[in-house]
């Protein structure tokens, strides 16, 4: 392998999903609508990470990205 990402089809997610793995390890019951405050927190954290690390699917470059092998 050359360390490069292979080809893939992006997953099209139509809704936010949240599962209680202690009572539903098979992830068959989506509880996202029952916990809007948790969803808001997770989405805010994800947006913060996208702004730092970037997100090629959303066209966000990311302020914390640097060339491979660089530490500054």
SEVEX-126266 format. One line per 2 residues: their letters; for each residue x, y, z of N, C-alpha, C, O. Coordinates in nm, 2 decimals. Each point is the difference from the previous one (the first is absolute). Last residue first. Layout:
SEVEX-126266
a> X,Y,Z,X,Y,Z,X,Y,Z,X,Y,Z ~ ...
end
This chain:
SEVEX-126266
xx> 0.54,2.19,1.21,-0.04,0.14,0.03,-0.11,0.04,-0.09,-0.04,0.12,0.00 ~ 0.25,-0.55,-0.02,-0.05,0.01,0.14,-0.04,0.14,0.03,-0.04,0.03,0.11
xx> 0.09,-0.38,-0.57,0.03,0.13,0.06,-0.06,0.01,0.14,-0.11,-0.05,0.02 ~ 0.06,-0.32,-0.34,0.13,0.01,0.05,0.04,0.13,0.06,0.11,0.01,0.05
xx> -0.51,0.01,-0.38,0.04,-0.12,0.06,0.15,0.01,0.04,0.08,0.05,-0.07 ~ -0.36,0.40,0.05,0.05,-0.10,-0.09,0.05,-0.12,0.07,0.04,0.01,0.12
xx> -0.43,0.26,0.11,0.14,0.04,-0.04,0.05,-0.11,-0.10,-0.06,-0.11,0.00 ~ -0.42,0.32,0.28,0.06,-0.09,-0.09,0.14,0.05,-0.03,0.02,0.12,-0.01
xx> -0.37,0.10,0.29,0.11,-0.07,0.06,0.07,-0.10,-0.09,0.09,-0.08,0.05 ~ -0.47,0.35,-0.18,0.11,0.09,0.04,0.11,-0.07,0.06,0.11,0.05,0.00
xx> -0.49,-0.20,-0.37,0.05,-0.03,0.13,0.12,0.08,0.04,0.10,0.00,-0.07 ~ -0.43,-0.07,-0.34,0.15,-0.02,0.00,0.05,-0.04,0.14,0.08,-0.09,0.01
xx> -0.57,0.01,-0.25,0.06,0.08,0.11,0.15,-0.04,0.01,0.03,-0.11,0.02 ~ -0.42,-0.08,-0.30,0.09,0.10,-0.06,0.06,0.10,0.10,0.03,0.11,-0.03
xx> -0.31,-0.52,0.09,-0.07,0.12,0.01,0.09,0.12,-0.05,-0.05,0.11,0.00 ~ 0.22,-0.55,-0.01,-0.14,-0.02,-0.05,-0.08,0.13,0.01,-0.09,0.02,-0.08
xx> 0.53,-0.05,0.26,0.00,0.01,-0.15,-0.14,-0.02,-0.05,-0.02,0.05,-0.11 ~ 0.22,0.15,0.57,-0.10,-0.10,-0.04,-0.02,0.00,-0.15,-0.06,0.09,-0.05
xx> 0.40,0.11,0.51,-0.05,0.00,-0.14,-0.10,-0.11,-0.02,-0.01,-0.10,0.08 ~ 0.24,0.25,0.34,0.06,-0.11,-0.08,-0.03,0.00,-0.15,0.06,-0.06,-0.08
xx> -0.23,0.41,0.39,0.14,-0.02,0.03,0.07,-0.10,-0.10,0.10,0.02,-0.05 ~ -0.57,0.07,0.03,0.07,0.13,-0.03,0.15,-0.02,0.03,0.08,0.07,-0.07
xx> -0.36,-0.44,0.16,0.01,0.03,-0.14,0.08,0.12,-0.03,0.08,0.01,-0.10 ~ -0.18,-0.10,0.55,0.11,-0.09,-0.05,0.01,0.02,-0.16,0.12,0.00,-0.05
xx> -0.47,0.22,0.27,0.13,0.06,0.05,0.12,-0.08,-0.06,0.10,0.05,-0.04 ~ -0.54,-0.21,-0.04,0.03,0.12,-0.08,0.13,0.06,0.04,0.08,0.05,-0.09
xx> -0.23,-0.42,0.34,0.04,-0.04,-0.13,0.03,0.12,-0.09,0.10,0.00,-0.08 ~ -0.27,0.08,0.51,0.14,-0.05,0.01,0.05,-0.04,-0.14,0.11,0.02,-0.03
xx> -0.56,0.12,0.06,0.09,0.11,0.03,0.15,-0.04,0.00,0.08,0.06,-0.05 ~ -0.42,-0.40,0.02,0.02,0.08,-0.13,0.09,0.12,0.02,0.07,0.03,-0.09
xx> -0.17,-0.29,0.48,0.08,-0.07,-0.10,0.02,0.07,-0.13,0.11,0.00,-0.05 ~ -0.40,0.20,0.37,0.14,-0.01,0.05,0.09,-0.07,-0.10,0.11,0.05,-0.03
xx> -0.57,-0.05,-0.06,0.05,0.13,-0.01,0.15,0.01,0.04,0.08,0.06,-0.07 ~ -0.32,-0.46,0.15,0.03,0.02,-0.15,0.06,0.13,-0.02,0.09,0.01,-0.08
xx> -0.23,-0.10,0.51,0.12,-0.08,-0.03,0.03,0.02,-0.14,0.12,0.02,-0.04 ~ -0.51,0.18,0.18,0.11,0.07,0.06,0.13,-0.07,-0.03,0.11,0.06,-0.02
xx> -0.53,-0.25,-0.11,0.04,0.11,-0.08,0.12,0.07,0.05,0.08,0.05,-0.08 ~ -0.33,-0.51,0.16,0.11,0.06,0.07,0.06,0.12,-0.09,0.11,-0.01,-0.04
xx> -0.47,-0.29,-0.09,-0.03,0.00,0.14,0.11,0.09,0.08,-0.02,0.03,0.11 ~ 0.03,-0.13,-0.59,-0.10,0.10,0.03,-0.03,0.01,0.15,-0.06,0.10,0.04
xx> 0.38,-0.42,-0.19,0.05,0.14,-0.03,-0.11,0.10,0.04,0.03,0.10,0.06 ~ 0.01,-0.61,-0.05,-0.06,0.08,0.11,0.04,0.15,-0.02,-0.01,0.07,0.10
xx> -0.04,-0.57,-0.39,0.06,0.13,0.00,-0.07,0.09,0.10,-0.12,0.02,0.00 ~ 0.19,-0.57,-0.06,-0.10,0.10,0.05,0.08,0.14,0.00,0.08,0.02,0.09
xx> 0.14,-0.43,-0.23,-0.13,0.00,-0.07,-0.10,0.10,0.04,-0.10,0.02,-0.07 ~ 0.59,-0.19,0.20,-0.03,0.13,-0.06,-0.13,-0.01,-0.09,0.01,0.05,-0.12
xx> 0.21,-0.39,0.42,-0.02,-0.02,-0.14,-0.04,0.13,-0.08,-0.02,-0.01,-0.12 ~ 0.08,-0.01,0.61,0.13,-0.02,-0.07,-0.02,-0.02,-0.15,0.10,0.02,-0.08
xx> -0.40,0.17,0.48,-0.02,-0.04,-0.14,0.13,-0.01,-0.08,0.02,0.08,-0.08 ~ -0.04,0.03,0.55,-0.13,-0.07,-0.01,-0.03,-0.05,-0.14,-0.09,-0.08,-0.02
xx> 0.50,0.30,0.12,-0.02,-0.09,0.11,-0.13,-0.08,-0.01,0.00,-0.11,0.04 ~ 0.12,0.46,-0.35,0.07,-0.13,-0.03,-0.01,-0.10,0.12,0.01,-0.12,-0.02
xx> -0.29,0.54,-0.19,0.04,-0.04,0.13,0.05,-0.14,-0.01,-0.07,-0.10,0.00 ~ 0.05,0.49,-0.40,-0.04,-0.13,0.05,0.05,-0.02,0.14,0.11,0.04,0.04
xx> -0.21,0.33,-0.48,0.06,-0.01,0.13,-0.06,-0.13,0.06,-0.12,-0.03,0.00 ~ 0.14,0.35,-0.50,-0.03,-0.12,0.07,0.07,0.00,0.14,0.12,0.04,0.00
xx> -0.31,0.31,-0.43,0.10,-0.03,0.11,-0.05,-0.12,0.08,-0.11,-0.02,0.02 ~ -0.01,0.08,-0.55,-0.04,0.05,0.13,0.11,-0.04,0.10,0.08,-0.08,-0.02
xx> -0.03,0.00,-0.44,-0.11,0.09,-0.01,-0.05,0.05,0.14,-0.07,0.10,0.00 ~ 0.54,-0.29,-0.27,-0.07,0.00,0.12,-0.12,0.10,0.00,0.02,0.11,-0.03
xx> 0.33,-0.39,-0.32,-0.10,0.11,0.00,-0.08,-0.02,0.13,-0.08,-0.09,0.01 ~ 0.60,-0.06,-0.15,-0.13,-0.04,0.06,-0.09,0.12,0.00,0.04,0.11,0.05
xx> 0.37,-0.17,-0.41,-0.04,0.06,0.13,-0.14,-0.05,0.04,-0.09,-0.02,-0.08 ~ 0.43,-0.26,-0.23,-0.12,0.08,-0.01,-0.03,0.06,0.13,-0.02,-0.08,0.10
xx> 0.52,-0.07,-0.29,-0.11,-0.04,0.08,-0.12,0.09,-0.04,0.02,0.11,-0.06 ~ 0.56,-0.24,-0.03,-0.13,0.05,-0.05,-0.12,-0.05,0.09,0.01,-0.12,0.04
xx> 0.47,0.16,0.19,-0.05,-0.06,-0.12,-0.13,0.06,-0.04,-0.05,0.09,0.07 ~ 0.48,0.14,0.20,-0.14,-0.05,0.01,-0.04,-0.06,-0.13,0.02,0.05,-0.10
xx> 0.50,-0.05,0.24,-0.10,0.08,-0.05,-0.14,-0.06,0.01,-0.02,-0.12,0.00 ~ 0.45,-0.09,0.11,-0.05,0.10,0.10,-0.10,0.10,-0.04,-0.05,0.08,0.07
xx> 0.26,-0.47,-0.31,0.07,0.12,-0.01,-0.04,0.11,0.10,0.05,0.11,0.00 ~ -0.04,-0.69,-0.03,-0.08,0.12,0.00,0.09,0.12,0.00,0.11,0.00,0.05
end
